[in-house]
Amino acid sequence: MAGASHYTLPLPRFDKPVKALIVVAPYYRDIADMMIEGARATLEAAGATHELIEVPGALEVPAAIGQAFRMADFDVFVALGCVIRGETTHYDTVCNDSSRGLTLLGLQGVCLGNGILTVENMEQAIVRADPKDQNKGGGAAAAALHLLALARRWGAPKGGVGFRPVDPVQLAKGGDTV
């Protein structure tokens, strides 16, 4: 519906510091820069610190977030990029697989916001990326912050599923790792 207003939740407040990682695929540099601006402003408004990394394309965004989640110390992740429909089915693959990768990370407990735009043309991308218009970069940052607020409210995970991690000391001794 044209001209419809959209409700936006107020940003959560945090007692402990929040460290964010913004992961951006800057294929369309101007769009990426607008989204980064919106994400940074939202994170800073919530008192979060942030780092920024760039990856080659939207398909690499979930992989980079997955690596950082396992190997670094970030509380939230903001996925940014833009995929504009072209003449081939590559658009569908990139949109579906990047979204699926981010969804799977979220289901594993990663607090992330998906700001990868999937649009028909550059005009749609500009409207969605512009911090003074739809501000989807800021919206992705806000989504990640809201998920972190829920995670902190509910506390630490109750336990892992599947295999237990290998104990490197026991493994070096030739002991049972199960």
LOLOVO-680328 format. One line per field, with one value per residue: residue number from 1; residue in three letters; z, x, y negated of N, C-alpha, C in turn. Coordinates in pm, 1 decimal, padded with zeros to 6 digits, always signed. Each point is the difference from the previous one (the first is absolute). Layout:
seq <- [NUM, ...]
type <- [ALA, ...]
n.up <- [Z, ...]
n.east <- [X, ...]
n.north <- [Y, ...]
ca.up <- [Z, ...]
ca.east <- [X, ...]
ca.north <- [Y, ...]
c.up <- [Z, ...]
c.east <- [X, ...]
c.north <- [Y, ...]
END
This chain:
seq <- [1, 2, 3, 4, 5, 6, 7, 8, 9, 10, 11, 12, 13, 14, 15, 16, 17, 18, 19, 20, 21, 22, 23, 24, 25, 26, 27, 28, 29, 30, 31, 32, 33, 34, 35, 36, 37, 38, 39, 40, 41, 42, 43, 44, 45, 46, 47, 48, 49, 50, 51, 52, 53, 54, 55, 56, 57, 58, 59, 60, 61, 62, 63, 64, 65, 66, 67, 68, 69, 70, 71, 72, 73, 74, 75, 76, 77, 78, 79, 80, 81, 82, 83, 84, 85, 86, 87, 88, 89, 90, 91, 92, 93, 94, 95, 96, 97, 98, 99, 100, 101, 102, 103, 104, 105, 106, 107, 108, 109, 110, 111, 112, 113, 114, 115, 116, 117, 118, 119, 120, 121, 122, 123, 124, 125, 126, 127, 128, 129, 130, 131, 132, 133, 134, 135, 136, 137, 138, 139, 140, 141, 142, 143, 144, 145, 146, 147, 148, 149, 150, 151, 152, 153, 154, 155, 156, 157, 158, 159, 160, 161, 162, 163, 164, 165, 166, 167, 168, 169, 170, 171, 172, 173, 174, 175, 176, 177, 178]
type <- [MET, ALA, GLY, ALA, SER, HIS, TYR, THR, LEU, PRO, LEU, PRO, ARG, PHE, ASP, LYS, PRO, VAL, LYS, ALA, LEU, ILE, VAL, VAL, ALA, PRO, TYR, TYR, ARG, ASP, ILE, ALA, ASP, MET, MET, ILE, GLU, GLY, ALA, ARG, ALA, THR, LEU, GLU, ALA, ALA, GLY, ALA, THR, HIS, GLU, LEU, ILE, GLU, VAL, PRO, GLY, ALA, LEU, GLU, VAL, PRO, ALA, ALA, ILE, GLY, GLN, ALA, PHE, ARG, MET, ALA, ASP, PHE, ASP, VAL, PHE, VAL, ALA, LEU, GLY, CYS, VAL, ILE, ARG, GLY, GLU, THR, THR, HIS, TYR, ASP, THR, VAL, CYS, ASN, ASP, SER, SER, ARG, GLY, LEU, THR, LEU, LEU, GLY, LEU, GLN, GLY, VAL, CYS, LEU, GLY, ASN, GLY, ILE, LEU, THR, VAL, GLU, ASN, MET, GLU, GLN, ALA, ILE, VAL, ARG, ALA, ASP, PRO, LYS, ASP, GLN, ASN, LYS, GLY, GLY, GLY, ALA, ALA, ALA, ALA, ALA, LEU, HIS, LEU, LEU, ALA, LEU, ALA, ARG, ARG, TRP, GLY, ALA, PRO, LYS, GLY, GLY, VAL, GLY, PHE, ARG, PRO, VAL, ASP, PRO, VAL, GLN, LEU, ALA, LYS, GLY, GLY, ASP, THR, VAL]
n.up <- [+00000.0, -00098.2, +00055.2, +00010.4, +00126.4, +00040.2, +00089.7, +00077.4, +00049.1, +00119.7, -00010.7, +00017.9, +00132.1, +00015.2, +00099.2, -00081.4, -00029.2, -00117.8, -00052.4, -00107.0, -00089.0, -00082.2, -00070.4, -00092.7, -00097.6, -00031.0, -00060.2, +00061.3, -00018.7, -00082.0, -00040.5, -00009.5, -00051.4, -00068.4, -00030.4, -00025.6, -00062.4, -00053.3, -00029.1, -00038.3, -00058.2, -00041.9, -00034.7, -00049.2, -00054.0, -00018.4, -00027.2, -00114.1, +00016.6, -00104.9, -00074.6, -00108.0, -00067.0, -00108.9, -00070.8, -00085.3, +00061.4, -00031.4, -00086.2, +00008.0, +00004.9, -00025.3, -00094.4, -00030.6, +00007.4, -00066.6, -00076.9, -00010.6, -00017.6, -00076.0, -00065.1, +00004.9, +00050.8, -00080.6, +00038.9, -00100.8, -00103.5, -00090.0, -00074.2, -00084.6, -00095.8, -00128.6, -00032.0, -00122.2, -00028.4, -00057.9, -00101.4, +00105.5, +00023.8, -00028.2, -00033.8, -00047.4, -00055.3, -00035.3, -00039.0, -00055.7, -00055.7, -00028.0, -00033.8, -00067.5, -00045.1, -00015.5, -00057.5, -00060.6, -00022.7, -00034.4, -00065.0, -00023.9, +00006.7, -00125.0, +00072.2, -00104.2, -00078.5, -00080.6, -00046.1, -00052.2, -00074.2, -00034.6, -00106.2, -00063.5, +00062.7, -00054.0, -00058.9, -00004.7, -00045.9, -00072.9, -00029.4, -00014.0, -00068.0, -00052.3, +00085.8, -00094.6, -00057.3, -00062.8, -00016.6, -00099.9, -00015.5, +00033.5, -00084.7, -00077.9, +00027.2, -00013.5, -00106.6, -00031.1, +00028.0, -00065.5, -00090.2, +00007.9, -00001.7, -00092.6, -00066.4, +00026.4, -00040.5, -00096.2, -00007.6, +00052.5, -00109.3, -00002.4, -00112.0, -00045.0, -00129.0, -00014.9, -00066.3, +00102.0, +00034.0, -00084.1, +00101.9, -00040.7, +00131.1, +00007.8, -00110.2, +00051.1, +00105.0, -00109.0, +00081.7, +00066.1, -00114.3, +00025.2]
n.east <- [+00085.2, -00015.4, +00104.9, +00001.1, -00032.2, +00123.7, -00041.6, +00078.6, +00043.3, -00014.8, +00118.1, +00049.1, +00000.9, +00129.3, +00012.1, +00024.3, +00128.5, -00020.2, +00053.6, -00004.8, -00029.2, +00035.0, -00070.2, +00075.0, -00086.9, +00108.8, -00063.9, -00106.0, +00115.3, -00069.5, -00059.8, +00112.9, +00052.2, -00113.2, +00006.7, +00128.8, -00027.0, -00105.0, +00075.0, +00101.8, -00085.4, -00062.4, +00111.7, +00044.8, -00121.3, +00031.8, +00105.7, -00020.8, +00108.4, +00076.6, +00014.0, +00073.1, -00053.8, +00075.2, -00096.4, +00044.5, -00090.7, -00128.0, +00047.8, +00095.9, -00104.8, -00084.6, +00086.7, +00013.3, -00130.5, -00014.7, +00100.0, -00047.8, -00116.9, +00066.4, +00063.7, -00097.9, +00005.1, -00101.3, -00079.7, +00012.7, -00075.0, +00048.2, -00086.8, +00088.6, -00081.5, +00017.6, -00111.0, +00037.1, -00128.0, +00053.1, +00070.7, +00069.9, -00001.5, +00116.0, -00084.7, -00077.1, +00107.8, +00047.1, -00119.5, -00034.1, +00119.0, +00012.3, -00126.7, +00009.3, +00118.3, -00053.1, -00107.0, +00080.7, +00076.4, -00107.1, -00033.4, +00127.7, -00070.6, +00037.7, +00032.8, -00081.1, +00029.8, -00098.4, +00103.6, -00012.9, +00006.4, -00121.1, +00044.0, -00094.0, +00030.1, +00085.2, -00108.4, -00043.8, +00119.1, -00002.5, -00127.9, +00030.9, +00105.0, -00064.0, +00093.9, -00025.7, +00002.4, +00009.2, +00123.3, +00009.7, +00107.1, -00065.5, -00093.3, +00100.1, +00061.5, -00114.9, -00020.1, +00127.8, -00016.3, -00114.2, +00063.7, +00099.1, -00088.7, -00059.4, +00112.9, +00026.0, -00121.0, +00014.4, +00115.9, +00099.5, +00049.5, -00101.4, +00060.9, +00106.1, -00008.6, -00014.7, +00113.2, +00066.3, +00052.5, +00098.7, +00044.4, +00070.0, -00012.9, -00126.1, -00022.0, +00077.2, -00072.5, -00073.8, -00059.3, -00102.9, -00052.1, -00062.5]
n.north <- [+00116.1, -00084.7, -00056.2, +00131.8, -00020.2, +00010.4, +00086.9, -00072.6, +00115.2, -00054.4, -00058.7, +00122.1, +00006.5, -00019.8, +00089.5, +00102.8, -00022.5, -00055.1, +00109.9, -00078.1, +00091.6, -00097.1, +00088.1, -00058.5, +00025.0, -00072.5, +00098.1, -00052.3, -00060.9, -00076.8, +00110.1, +00068.7, -00110.1, -00011.0, +00128.6, -00013.1, -00113.6, +00060.6, +00106.3, -00074.5, -00081.2, +00109.2, +00061.6, -00113.1, -00011.7, +00128.9, -00078.2, +00062.7, +00075.1, -00029.3, +00107.6, -00023.2, +00100.9, +00014.8, +00056.8, +00094.2, +00076.4, -00005.9, +00088.5, -00089.4, -00078.4, +00100.6, +00033.2, -00128.3, -00013.4, +00113.7, -00041.2, -00121.0, +00060.1, +00086.9, -00098.3, -00086.8, -00120.9, +00029.1, -00097.8, -00086.9, +00035.4, -00085.6, +00065.9, -00053.8, -00033.5, +00017.9, +00064.1, -00038.1, +00022.5, +00104.8, +00044.6, +00045.2, +00129.3, -00054.5, -00095.0, +00096.3, +00051.4, -00118.3, -00040.7, +00114.5, +00019.1, -00128.1, -00008.9, +00112.7, -00040.3, -00119.8, +00054.8, +00085.0, -00105.3, -00069.0, +00109.2, -00024.6, -00111.2, -00020.2, -00106.9, +00005.9, -00101.3, +00040.0, -00068.4, +00121.6, -00108.4, +00035.6, -00066.2, -00065.4, -00115.1, -00084.6, -00045.5, +00124.1, +00030.4, -00109.1, +00018.4, +00127.9, -00038.7, -00100.4, -00045.1, -00089.0, +00119.4, +00116.5, -00042.0, +00085.7, -00076.5, -00109.6, +00042.3, +00036.1, -00114.4, -00063.0, +00076.6, -00016.5, -00128.2, +00006.7, +00074.0, -00087.6, -00096.8, +00073.8, +00017.2, -00126.1, -00024.4, +00090.4, -00062.8, +00068.3, +00055.5, +00082.0, +00003.9, +00062.0, +00013.3, +00127.7, -00001.2, +00053.0, -00118.9, +00012.4, +00072.6, -00108.1, -00020.7, +00043.9, -00071.6, -00095.9, +00031.8, -00005.5, -00085.5, +00047.8, -00039.3, +00111.0]
ca.up <- [+00000.0, -00012.0, +00107.6, +00129.1, +00098.1, +00056.2, +00140.4, +00033.5, +00144.5, +00055.2, +00019.8, +00136.3, +00079.0, +00049.6, +00118.2, -00034.2, -00134.0, -00117.4, -00107.2, -00124.2, -00124.1, -00123.1, -00113.3, -00118.2, -00135.6, -00060.1, -00146.5, -00038.2, +00104.0, +00052.1, +00080.5, +00120.2, +00087.9, +00067.2, +00098.9, +00109.7, +00075.2, +00081.0, +00102.7, +00100.7, +00079.9, +00090.1, +00101.3, +00089.3, +00079.6, +00105.9, +00081.1, -00042.9, -00081.7, -00118.4, -00099.6, -00134.3, -00096.4, -00131.7, -00065.6, -00144.1, -00046.6, +00097.0, +00039.4, +00099.4, +00126.0, +00106.5, +00035.5, +00082.9, +00130.5, +00066.9, +00049.0, +00110.4, +00114.4, +00060.2, +00029.9, +00052.0, +00117.5, -00032.9, +00054.4, -00106.6, -00136.8, -00093.7, -00136.0, -00094.8, -00140.4, -00092.6, -00118.1, -00094.2, -00100.4, -00132.2, -00107.8, +00019.8, +00126.6, +00105.1, +00099.3, +00089.7, +00078.6, +00098.4, +00098.1, +00081.5, +00077.5, +00104.3, +00101.4, +00069.5, +00086.2, +00115.9, +00080.9, +00073.0, +00108.4, +00101.2, +00070.8, +00087.1, +00110.9, -00038.0, -00000.2, -00122.5, -00077.3, -00143.0, -00079.5, -00139.9, -00083.5, -00121.1, -00068.3, -00145.8, -00072.0, +00082.3, +00068.0, +00120.6, +00092.2, +00058.8, +00097.7, +00115.8, +00064.2, +00047.7, +00141.7, +00016.2, -00056.1, +00068.2, +00094.0, +00027.0, +00075.9, +00139.4, +00040.8, +00023.8, +00126.9, +00106.2, +00014.7, +00072.9, +00138.7, +00065.6, +00027.6, +00111.7, +00121.9, +00037.4, +00044.7, +00133.3, +00091.4, +00027.4, +00054.9, -00080.3, -00052.1, +00099.8, -00032.5, -00141.8, -00057.7, -00083.8, +00058.1, +00091.1, -00059.7, +00031.8, +00100.7, -00059.1, +00096.4, -00000.8, -00131.0, -00001.8, +00086.4, -00058.3, +00078.9, -00056.8, -00016.5, +00004.5]
ca.east <- [-00085.2, +00081.5, -00013.7, -00027.6, +00105.5, +00052.8, +00036.9, +00135.8, +00019.6, +00108.4, +00122.7, +00018.4, +00108.3, +00085.8, +00081.4, +00136.5, +00038.3, -00037.4, +00099.0, -00064.6, +00076.1, -00073.7, +00058.9, -00062.6, +00042.4, -00013.0, -00004.6, -00052.7, +00067.3, -00083.9, -00106.1, +00066.0, +00038.1, -00120.0, -00044.2, +00097.2, -00031.2, -00118.8, +00031.3, +00087.4, -00077.2, -00087.2, +00085.1, +00051.1, -00113.1, -00023.4, +00121.3, +00084.3, +00119.1, -00010.4, +00104.6, -00054.5, +00079.7, -00059.6, +00016.2, -00020.8, -00138.0, -00103.9, +00012.0, +00106.8, -00038.8, -00027.0, +00122.3, +00082.5, -00065.6, +00019.1, +00138.3, +00016.5, -00076.3, +00077.1, +00140.4, +00022.6, -00079.3, -00101.9, -00132.6, -00099.6, +00051.6, -00086.6, +00028.2, -00040.6, +00033.3, -00109.1, -00007.1, -00096.6, -00036.9, +00061.6, -00063.3, +00015.3, -00048.7, +00100.1, -00068.1, -00077.1, +00095.2, +00065.7, -00100.8, -00044.9, +00106.2, +00049.7, -00105.1, -00003.8, +00118.1, -00021.2, -00105.6, +00057.4, +00082.1, -00091.7, -00058.2, +00105.8, +00019.1, +00074.0, -00084.2, +00036.3, -00101.7, +00020.0, -00017.8, +00036.0, -00112.4, -00028.3, -00085.7, -00013.8, +00075.6, +00080.1, -00087.5, -00049.5, +00113.3, +00031.0, -00104.5, +00013.5, +00129.9, +00016.0, -00032.5, -00107.6, -00121.8, -00035.3, +00109.7, +00005.5, +00122.4, -00035.6, -00096.3, +00072.2, +00071.1, -00100.6, -00045.5, +00105.0, -00002.2, -00119.3, +00026.3, +00094.3, -00075.9, -00071.3, +00097.9, +00046.6, -00113.7, -00022.4, +00120.7, +00088.6, -00060.6, -00015.0, +00089.6, +00014.9, -00065.2, +00093.6, +00123.9, +00073.3, +00126.0, +00117.8, +00090.2, +00132.7, +00091.9, -00029.3, +00037.0, +00147.5, +00037.1, -00054.7, -00116.9, -00134.1, -00051.9, -00146.6]
ca.north <- [-00116.1, -00120.3, -00097.1, +00064.1, -00019.0, +00123.4, -00013.3, +00040.6, +00015.5, -00080.9, +00077.7, +00050.1, -00058.4, +00106.5, -00026.8, +00039.4, -00047.0, +00077.6, -00008.8, +00042.3, +00014.2, -00026.9, +00071.7, -00058.9, +00032.6, -00133.6, +00007.0, -00131.7, -00078.2, -00109.0, +00061.6, +00053.0, -00111.2, -00050.5, +00099.1, -00005.8, -00121.8, +00026.0, +00100.6, -00062.4, -00095.7, +00075.6, +00063.7, -00104.9, -00048.8, +00098.9, +00007.4, +00112.6, -00021.6, +00084.8, +00015.4, +00019.4, +00075.8, +00014.2, +00129.3, -00019.0, -00002.5, +00035.3, +00140.3, +00013.5, -00064.7, +00097.6, +00072.9, -00088.4, -00010.8, +00128.0, +00004.8, -00095.8, +00050.7, +00108.9, -00029.3, -00135.0, -00034.5, -00099.1, +00028.1, -00008.0, -00005.3, -00069.9, +00043.5, -00103.4, +00019.1, -00029.6, +00085.4, -00056.4, +00100.5, -00010.8, +00075.4, +00144.3, +00053.6, -00022.8, -00083.7, +00086.9, +00077.7, -00086.4, -00042.9, +00112.3, +00063.7, -00090.7, -00006.6, +00128.7, +00006.3, -00086.6, +00060.2, +00112.6, -00055.8, -00050.4, +00113.6, +00052.2, -00092.0, -00119.5, -00119.8, -00070.8, -00067.8, +00020.1, -00120.8, +00021.3, -00041.0, +00077.4, -00097.1, +00009.2, -00102.9, -00090.2, -00095.3, +00066.6, +00014.1, -00131.2, -00031.4, +00088.2, -00019.3, -00137.7, -00016.1, -00097.7, +00058.2, +00124.6, +00029.6, +00143.8, +00027.8, -00026.1, +00101.8, +00125.7, -00017.0, +00003.5, +00138.6, +00072.3, -00047.3, +00056.2, +00141.3, +00005.0, -00032.3, +00122.4, +00099.5, -00038.0, +00014.6, +00141.4, +00059.7, +00083.0, +00123.0, +00105.6, +00110.7, +00025.4, +00116.4, +00074.0, +00049.3, -00087.2, -00043.1, +00079.3, -00054.9, +00015.7, +00060.5, +00143.3, +00052.7, +00010.0, +00112.5, +00120.0, +00038.8, -00000.2, -00135.7, +00001.5]
c.up <- [+00000.0, +00114.7, +00135.9, +00095.6, +00056.2, +00142.7, +00020.2, +00151.0, +00048.8, +00022.8, +00144.2, +00068.9, +00064.9, +00121.5, -00027.6, -00141.4, -00110.6, -00108.8, -00125.8, -00112.4, -00115.7, -00112.1, -00125.3, -00127.8, -00082.1, -00153.1, -00059.3, +00109.6, +00059.6, +00088.9, +00131.4, +00096.9, +00073.1, +00109.1, +00121.1, +00087.8, +00092.0, +00111.9, +00110.3, +00090.4, +00100.5, +00110.9, +00100.9, +00088.4, +00115.9, +00090.2, -00036.9, -00071.3, -00119.2, -00079.7, -00132.1, -00080.1, -00130.6, -00054.1, -00147.1, -00045.2, +00107.3, +00045.5, +00107.6, +00135.1, +00109.2, +00044.0, +00091.2, +00139.2, +00078.6, +00056.7, +00119.9, +00124.7, +00074.0, +00053.5, +00063.2, +00113.9, -00031.6, +00059.3, -00108.6, -00134.6, -00088.8, -00141.0, -00097.3, -00141.3, -00085.4, -00121.3, -00088.1, -00109.9, -00133.5, -00100.0, +00021.3, +00134.9, +00113.0, +00113.2, +00102.5, +00090.2, +00109.9, +00107.7, +00093.7, +00089.2, +00106.6, +00112.3, +00080.9, +00095.9, +00124.8, +00091.6, +00082.5, +00114.7, +00112.9, +00081.8, +00091.8, +00116.1, -00031.3, -00002.8, -00120.9, -00061.7, -00147.3, -00075.0, -00142.9, -00083.4, -00119.6, -00077.1, -00151.4, -00074.7, +00098.6, +00075.8, +00129.0, +00104.5, +00071.6, +00107.7, +00127.2, +00077.6, +00067.3, +00148.0, +00025.6, -00057.7, +00075.0, +00094.9, +00037.5, +00070.0, +00148.4, +00052.8, +00029.1, +00131.7, +00116.8, +00023.7, +00079.7, +00147.4, +00076.6, +00032.7, +00115.2, +00131.2, +00047.3, +00055.2, +00140.4, +00103.6, +00042.4, +00052.9, -00097.8, -00053.9, +00106.1, -00027.0, -00148.8, -00045.5, -00086.1, +00077.2, +00096.7, -00066.7, +00046.2, +00104.7, -00050.5, +00095.4, +00002.3, -00131.6, -00008.8, +00083.6, -00058.5, +00071.6, -00077.7, -00007.2, +00009.4, +00135.8]
c.east <- [+00090.7, -00028.1, -00029.0, +00115.8, +00039.9, +00041.4, +00141.1, +00011.8, +00107.4, +00122.0, +00008.1, +00114.4, +00076.7, +00079.1, +00147.1, +00031.6, -00043.8, +00104.1, -00060.4, +00100.9, -00095.3, +00074.5, -00072.4, +00063.2, -00018.9, -00004.8, -00054.6, +00044.9, -00089.3, -00111.7, +00059.8, +00034.4, -00119.9, -00046.0, +00093.7, -00028.5, -00120.4, +00026.8, +00085.8, -00078.8, -00089.0, +00080.3, +00050.1, -00110.9, -00030.4, +00123.1, +00093.2, +00124.3, -00009.6, +00129.0, -00069.2, +00096.2, -00076.8, +00030.6, -00037.2, -00145.4, -00096.1, +00009.1, +00106.2, -00036.6, -00032.1, +00125.2, +00088.5, -00060.8, +00016.7, +00140.1, +00018.7, -00073.8, +00079.3, +00135.3, +00026.8, -00097.7, -00096.0, -00132.6, -00106.5, +00069.7, -00102.6, +00045.0, -00053.0, +00046.1, -00120.8, +00011.6, -00110.7, -00025.4, +00068.6, -00075.4, +00005.3, -00056.3, +00101.3, -00059.9, -00073.2, +00092.0, +00061.9, -00098.4, -00036.5, +00110.3, +00057.8, -00102.6, -00006.2, +00118.4, -00017.1, -00107.5, +00054.0, +00089.2, -00088.7, -00061.8, +00101.3, +00030.0, +00080.6, -00097.9, +00039.5, -00120.1, +00033.4, -00035.2, +00048.3, -00124.0, -00013.1, -00105.2, +00000.7, +00089.8, +00072.0, -00087.1, -00056.2, +00111.3, +00029.2, -00101.9, +00018.3, +00129.3, +00013.7, -00039.9, -00113.2, -00132.3, -00030.7, +00108.7, +00009.8, +00129.5, -00023.1, -00098.1, +00066.0, +00076.9, -00097.6, -00048.9, +00101.6, -00000.2, -00120.3, +00018.8, +00098.1, -00072.4, -00077.9, +00096.4, +00050.2, -00111.6, -00017.9, +00123.7, +00074.3, -00073.1, +00000.7, +00090.4, +00001.2, -00082.1, +00103.0, +00122.5, +00060.9, +00129.6, +00114.3, +00081.8, +00142.1, +00100.1, -00020.3, +00043.4, +00151.0, +00047.7, -00049.6, -00123.4, -00127.8, -00051.6, -00150.7, -00053.0]
c.north <- [-00123.6, -00095.3, +00060.0, -00025.8, +00135.8, -00025.7, +00052.8, +00008.3, -00095.7, +00088.6, +00049.3, -00072.6, +00114.5, -00046.0, +00029.5, -00047.3, +00096.8, -00025.1, +00060.9, +00015.3, -00024.9, +00071.0, -00046.9, +00054.9, -00127.7, -00001.5, -00130.0, -00096.1, -00108.3, +00053.4, +00050.5, -00112.2, -00058.7, +00097.1, +00002.7, -00121.2, +00021.5, +00097.9, -00060.8, -00094.3, +00071.9, +00066.1, -00102.6, -00056.2, +00094.1, +00015.9, +00113.2, -00049.8, +00093.6, +00002.7, +00028.1, +00086.2, +00007.0, +00138.3, -00017.4, -00011.1, +00046.2, +00145.4, +00020.8, -00061.0, +00103.3, +00076.0, -00085.0, -00015.6, +00128.6, +00014.0, -00090.9, +00047.1, +00107.9, -00045.6, -00136.0, -00027.2, -00114.7, +00044.0, +00006.1, -00015.5, -00067.4, +00036.8, -00104.0, +00034.0, -00032.5, +00092.0, -00056.3, +00102.7, -00030.2, +00085.9, +00151.3, +00042.6, -00015.6, -00084.3, +00086.7, +00081.0, -00084.8, -00043.6, +00113.7, +00054.6, -00092.8, -00010.6, +00129.4, +00012.4, -00084.2, +00056.5, +00116.2, -00047.4, -00051.0, +00112.0, +00068.4, -00094.5, -00123.8, -00117.5, -00083.5, -00066.7, +00013.1, -00127.7, +00018.9, -00029.8, +00093.2, -00078.9, +00021.9, -00097.6, -00092.4, -00099.8, +00059.8, +00012.0, -00131.7, -00035.7, +00081.6, -00024.8, -00136.6, -00012.3, -00099.4, +00051.4, +00129.7, +00051.5, +00147.9, +00040.8, -00021.5, +00103.0, +00133.6, -00007.7, +00007.9, +00142.5, +00081.5, -00039.3, +00055.9, +00147.7, +00016.4, -00030.2, +00122.6, +00105.1, -00032.4, +00013.8, +00145.7, +00071.1, +00087.1, +00122.6, +00109.6, +00119.3, +00024.3, +00118.6, +00070.8, +00043.9, -00100.1, -00043.1, +00090.3, -00072.9, +00020.8, +00064.7, +00151.1, +00064.0, +00019.0, +00117.8, +00132.5, +00050.2, -00006.8, -00143.0, -00005.1, -00022.7]
END
